[in-house]
Amino acid sequence: MLFERRLGLVAAAAVYDTGGEGRAAVYYPSDGSYPAAPREPKLASTQKSLDLVIRPLFTYELGRLFDPVQVRLEIMPELRYNPWPGGRIRAGLVFPIRNDFDTDSLHPDLNRIRPGPVLLEQFAWAPGAALVSGTAGLLGNNRYGLSVGVARPLSGGRFLVDGQMDITGFVAFTDSGTTASTPSLWTGFAGVTYRPRALDLAIRARAARFLYGDKGVELELKRSMGDLDVAFYVQRTQDVDPFTVTGVRLAVPIPPATRPVGPPVRVLPVERFSLSYADEAAPVGRYVGEVASREDYLRQLNPPSLADKADRFRGAVQPKTDTHPSWGRASMSGMTGFVNTPWCGTIGDRDLEVGYNTIPKAVSYDHRGQFRNDVYYAALGFMPHFEAGLRWTVIPGLKSFGELVPDSKLTDSDRMLSARVELVAPRVNRPGLAIGIEDARGTRRFHSTYVVTGIPMDIYQLQNRMSLGYAPHIFTASRHVLDGWFGAVEVSPWRFVALALENDTQKWNGLAGLEVGLGLRVRVALLDLERADSKRVSLGAGWSHSL
């Protein structure tokens, strides 16, 4: 049996099978059957050692007419001290590096050196009941006050019931001195998280009263891929009018993965760098920052997370099953496929591809004949048999709202979210089936919904695949990129070369793709083969990596 201590406090105990399937059973001090922790002396302890953590703070906003990209970069050195089990003292100081934002009533001290979080956190177990936490001091978002929370893991960690309540006041450190209000704003949330047995996935639903007076609900799907966390979320908030926000949250691990224990003073970068994107910049759906999180304290202390990391306990990394490279590579549209049409499979689980394609103006989808379309994309195997795609389509030379605002500096662009579900996995000489949607929200300028089938085949030692699909009108959209029947065929005369021919419901296209090593793929496409000029050549490249 393994016991995990965090902040000098026993957080959980696990019975872990390092052979076989690497299954684990987890017990928490809130369980009635929790075993007694060992009393042997510790070999090394992080308690009563001082940590100096260097943390970058990055904020950005896109899409303003006269300031298309606004960035704020700050560095926050933070002292952390663990004086007793479950307790932590934090004191940070923020140094501005660059700021494109104007100060406002919510953040009047952005351009100043100012205190970061200066607070005391405390975690404790109520035996047989719950994990409780408390935070007091200077918090995030220019707030100070008190936050308390309670969480209870259930069913061996498959469920987590979590709630929090905060009472805070406003505080700012401006040129004219410190400004503060009486703590009178009540915020908080109540939620439940569910984890399926066989997947390191957290499905979390919350009802919340947010920081700036709005209240509503939030649904989040978070997948842990090793030490990287990727989450998609949607919020429905309401103050006067309903407001829907969708977005992505990332928690990127920062080396070193194994932190030193012995030195009395440790200087390290922050463990994880958090980055988020929301399709709305309005200050809605915000939580109080820099407060103790029971969810973070119990991070990866559940059976699916431990099973997912079985290779670390075995001391070796198990190789992934090798598949044909072209089957899981993105098309010119940014999702796995051929030229513009989709494949009936998905990118591999926990595989990522990022890349760029340029579509000449003669065959572009938006403002065809006037401007080219530049496509920046990321395709992710978010779960087995499920592919998520993020795409940013930029139209150089076209200014947003240029007819109404001649001085607009904002290059017209479109951000979109796509998804595909593999219903039947394709195998050699066995067909597969998938359904998908591209450009799921907003004006849907590059929208498609489709069902597609296909089959990979070995013929005379050549890797081949064929697909056939149909794209119906299900949602209202300003443009349906796929509209009706489509199909494609691909031949690989060599393992790392793919030649494709397709009809994307509008035109015939051809593509040659080449795997050049280190996960890099380059492609050249001829769009609209019926044209007799060279203005139809499209170029692209992508880089793939298994997380």
WOPE-V117984 format. One record per residue. RES is the residue in one letter. D_CENTER is the distance of its C-alpha to the mean C-alpha in whole Angstrom. Layout:
res->RES d_center->D_CENTER
res->RES d_center->D_CENTER
//
This chain:
res->M d_center->33
res->L d_center->30
res->F d_center->30
res->E d_center->27
res->R d_center->28
res->R d_center->25
res->L d_center->27
res->G d_center->30
res->L d_center->30
res->V d_center->30
res->A d_center->26
res->A d_center->27
res->A d_center->29
res->A d_center->28
res->V d_center->30
res->Y d_center->29
res->D d_center->30
res->T d_center->29
res->G d_center->31
res->G d_center->31
res->E d_center->27
res->G d_center->26
res->R d_center->26
res->A d_center->26
res->A d_center->28
res->V d_center->26
res->Y d_center->29
res->Y d_center->28
res->P d_center->31
res->S d_center->31
res->D d_center->32
res->G d_center->36
res->S d_center->36
res->Y d_center->34
res->P d_center->36
res->A d_center->38
res->A d_center->36
res->P d_center->38
res->R d_center->40
res->E d_center->41
res->P d_center->40
res->K d_center->37
res->L d_center->37
res->A d_center->35
res->S d_center->33
res->T d_center->30
res->Q d_center->32
res->K d_center->34
res->S d_center->33
res->L d_center->31
res->D d_center->28
res->L d_center->27
res->V d_center->24
res->I d_center->23
res->R d_center->20
res->P d_center->18
res->L d_center->17
res->F d_center->16
res->T d_center->16
res->Y d_center->16
res->E d_center->17
res->L d_center->18
res->G d_center->21
res->R d_center->24
res->L d_center->27
res->F d_center->29
res->D d_center->26
res->P d_center->23
res->V d_center->21
res->Q d_center->21
res->V d_center->20
res->R d_center->21
res->L d_center->21
res->E d_center->22
res->I d_center->23
res->M d_center->23
res->P d_center->25
res->E d_center->25
res->L d_center->28
res->R d_center->27
res->Y d_center->30
res->N d_center->30
res->P d_center->34
res->W d_center->34
res->P d_center->32
res->G d_center->29
res->G d_center->30
res->R d_center->28
res->I d_center->29
res->R d_center->27
res->A d_center->28
res->G d_center->26
res->L d_center->28
res->V d_center->26
res->F d_center->27
res->P d_center->26
res->I d_center->26
res->R d_center->25
res->N d_center->25
res->D d_center->25
res->F d_center->25
res->D d_center->28
res->T d_center->29
res->D d_center->29
res->S d_center->30
res->L d_center->27
res->H d_center->26
res->P d_center->30
res->D d_center->30
res->L d_center->27
res->N d_center->29
res->R d_center->31
res->I d_center->30
res->R d_center->30
res->P d_center->29
res->G d_center->25
res->P d_center->25
res->V d_center->28
res->L d_center->28
res->L d_center->29
res->E d_center->27
res->Q d_center->29
res->F d_center->27
res->A d_center->30
res->W d_center->31
res->A d_center->33
res->P d_center->35
res->G d_center->34
res->A d_center->32
res->A d_center->29
res->L d_center->27
res->V d_center->28
res->S d_center->26
res->G d_center->28
res->T d_center->27
res->A d_center->30
res->G d_center->30
res->L d_center->28
res->L d_center->25
res->G d_center->22
res->N d_center->22
res->N d_center->26
res->R d_center->27
res->Y d_center->29
res->G d_center->30
res->L d_center->29
res->S d_center->27
res->V d_center->27
res->G d_center->25
res->V d_center->26
res->A d_center->24
res->R d_center->26
res->P d_center->24
res->L d_center->26
res->S d_center->27
res->G d_center->26
res->G d_center->22
res->R d_center->21
res->F d_center->21
res->L d_center->21
res->V d_center->23
res->D d_center->22
res->G d_center->23
res->Q d_center->24
res->M d_center->26
res->D d_center->27
res->I d_center->30
res->T d_center->29
res->G d_center->31
res->F d_center->30
res->V d_center->31
res->A d_center->31
res->F d_center->33
res->T d_center->34
res->D d_center->37
res->S d_center->40
res->G d_center->39
res->T d_center->36
res->T d_center->36
res->A d_center->35
res->S d_center->35
res->T d_center->36
res->P d_center->33
res->S d_center->34
res->L d_center->30
res->W d_center->29
res->T d_center->25
res->G d_center->23
res->F d_center->22
res->A d_center->22
res->G d_center->20
res->V d_center->20
res->T d_center->17
res->Y d_center->18
res->R d_center->17
res->P d_center->19
res->R d_center->21
res->A d_center->20
res->L d_center->16
res->D d_center->14
res->L d_center->12
res->A d_center->13
res->I d_center->14
res->R d_center->14
res->A d_center->17
res->R d_center->18
res->A d_center->21
res->A d_center->21
res->R d_center->24
res->F d_center->21
res->L d_center->23
res->Y d_center->24
res->G d_center->26
res->D d_center->24
res->K d_center->23
res->G d_center->22
res->V d_center->19
res->E d_center->16
res->L d_center->14
res->E d_center->10
res->L d_center->9
res->K d_center->8
res->R d_center->8
res->S d_center->10
res->M d_center->11
res->G d_center->13
res->D d_center->12
res->L d_center->9
res->D d_center->6
res->V d_center->3
res->A d_center->4
res->F d_center->6
res->Y d_center->9
res->V d_center->13
res->Q d_center->15
res->R d_center->19
res->T d_center->21
res->Q d_center->25
res->D d_center->27
res->V d_center->30
res->D d_center->28
res->P d_center->25
res->F d_center->22
res->T d_center->18
res->V d_center->15
res->T d_center->12
res->G d_center->8
res->V d_center->5
res->R d_center->4
res->L d_center->4
res->A d_center->7
res->V d_center->9
res->P d_center->13
res->I d_center->16
res->P d_center->19
res->P d_center->21
res->A d_center->20
res->T d_center->23
res->R d_center->25
res->P d_center->28
res->V d_center->30
res->G d_center->34
res->P d_center->34
res->P d_center->35
res->V d_center->33
res->R d_center->30
res->V d_center->28
res->L d_center->24
res->P d_center->21
res->V d_center->18
res->E d_center->17
res->R d_center->13
res->F d_center->12
res->S d_center->10
res->L d_center->8
res->S d_center->7
res->Y d_center->9
res->A d_center->11
res->D d_center->14
res->E d_center->16
res->A d_center->18
res->A d_center->20
res->P d_center->20
res->V d_center->19
res->G d_center->17
res->R d_center->17
res->Y d_center->18
res->V d_center->20
res->G d_center->19
res->E d_center->20
res->V d_center->21
res->A d_center->22
res->S d_center->19
res->R d_center->20
res->E d_center->17
res->D d_center->16
res->Y d_center->20
res->L d_center->19
res->R d_center->16
res->Q d_center->17
res->L d_center->20
res->N d_center->20
res->P d_center->22
res->P d_center->19
res->S d_center->17
res->L d_center->21
res->A d_center->21
res->D d_center->18
res->K d_center->20
res->A d_center->23
res->D d_center->23
res->R d_center->23
res->F d_center->26
res->R d_center->28
res->G d_center->28
res->A d_center->27
res->V d_center->24
res->Q d_center->25
res->P d_center->24
res->K d_center->23
res->T d_center->25
res->D d_center->26
res->T d_center->26
res->H d_center->27
res->P d_center->25
res->S d_center->25
res->W d_center->24
res->G d_center->20
res->R d_center->20
res->A d_center->19
res->S d_center->21
res->M d_center->22
res->S d_center->20
res->G d_center->17
res->M d_center->17
res->T d_center->19
res->G d_center->22
res->F d_center->26
res->V d_center->26
res->N d_center->25
res->T d_center->25
res->P d_center->23
res->W d_center->24
res->C d_center->24
res->G d_center->22
res->T d_center->18
res->I d_center->16
res->G d_center->17
res->D d_center->15
res->R d_center->12
res->D d_center->13
res->L d_center->12
res->E d_center->14
res->V d_center->14
res->G d_center->17
res->Y d_center->19
res->N d_center->22
res->T d_center->25
res->I d_center->27
res->P d_center->31
res->K d_center->32
res->A d_center->35
res->V d_center->32
res->S d_center->29
res->Y d_center->28
res->D d_center->28
res->H d_center->31
res->R d_center->32
res->G d_center->35
res->Q d_center->34
res->F d_center->31
res->R d_center->29
res->N d_center->25
res->D d_center->23
res->V d_center->20
res->Y d_center->16
res->Y d_center->14
res->A d_center->11
res->A d_center->12
res->L d_center->10
res->G d_center->12
res->F d_center->9
res->M d_center->13
res->P d_center->16
res->H d_center->18
res->F d_center->15
res->E d_center->13
res->A d_center->10
res->G d_center->11
res->L d_center->10
res->R d_center->14
res->W d_center->16
res->T d_center->19
res->V d_center->22
res->I d_center->25
res->P d_center->27
res->G d_center->31
res->L d_center->30
res->K d_center->29
res->S d_center->28
res->F d_center->30
res->G d_center->33
res->E d_center->36
res->L d_center->35
res->V d_center->34
res->P d_center->36
res->D d_center->35
res->S d_center->31
res->K d_center->29
res->L d_center->26
res->T d_center->25
res->D d_center->25
res->S d_center->21
res->D d_center->19
res->R d_center->15
res->M d_center->14
res->L d_center->12
res->S d_center->14
res->A d_center->14
res->R d_center->17
res->V d_center->18
res->E d_center->21
res->L d_center->24
res->V d_center->26
res->A d_center->25
res->P d_center->27
res->R d_center->29
res->V d_center->32
res->N d_center->35
res->R d_center->33
res->P d_center->31
res->G d_center->28
res->L d_center->26
res->A d_center->23
res->I d_center->22
res->G d_center->20
res->I d_center->19
res->E d_center->18
res->D d_center->17
res->A d_center->17
res->R d_center->17
res->G d_center->20
res->T d_center->23
res->R d_center->22
res->R d_center->23
res->F d_center->22
res->H d_center->22
res->S d_center->23
res->T d_center->23
res->Y d_center->25
res->V d_center->26
res->V d_center->27
res->T d_center->29
res->G d_center->30
res->I d_center->31
res->P d_center->31
res->M d_center->35
res->D d_center->37
res->I d_center->40
res->Y d_center->42
res->Q d_center->39
res->L d_center->37
res->Q d_center->34
res->N d_center->33
res->R d_center->31
res->M d_center->32
res->S d_center->30
res->L d_center->31
res->G d_center->30
res->Y d_center->30
res->A d_center->28
res->P d_center->30
res->H d_center->29
res->I d_center->27
res->F d_center->26
res->T d_center->27
res->A d_center->26
res->S d_center->28
res->R d_center->27
res->H d_center->27
res->V d_center->26
res->L d_center->27
res->D d_center->30
res->G d_center->32
res->W d_center->33
res->F d_center->31
res->G d_center->32
res->A d_center->31
res->V d_center->33
res->E d_center->32
res->V d_center->34
res->S d_center->33
res->P d_center->37
res->W d_center->35
res->R d_center->32
res->F d_center->30
res->V d_center->31
res->A d_center->30
res->L d_center->33
res->A d_center->31
res->L d_center->33
res->E d_center->32
res->N d_center->33
res->D d_center->30
res->T d_center->32
res->Q d_center->34
res->K d_center->35
res->W d_center->35
res->N d_center->33
res->G d_center->33
res->L d_center->31
res->A d_center->31
res->G d_center->28
res->L d_center->29
res->E d_center->27
res->V d_center->28
res->G d_center->26
res->L d_center->24
res->G d_center->21
res->L d_center->22
res->R d_center->24
res->V d_center->26
res->R d_center->27
res->V d_center->30
res->A d_center->30
res->L d_center->33
res->L d_center->32
res->D d_center->35
res->L d_center->38
res->E d_center->41
res->R d_center->40
res->A d_center->43
res->D d_center->41
res->S d_center->39
res->K d_center->37
res->R d_center->34
res->V d_center->33
res->S d_center->29
res->L d_center->27
res->G d_center->24
res->A d_center->22
res->G d_center->19
res->W d_center->18
res->S d_center->16
res->H d_center->15
res->S d_center->15
res->L d_center->13
//
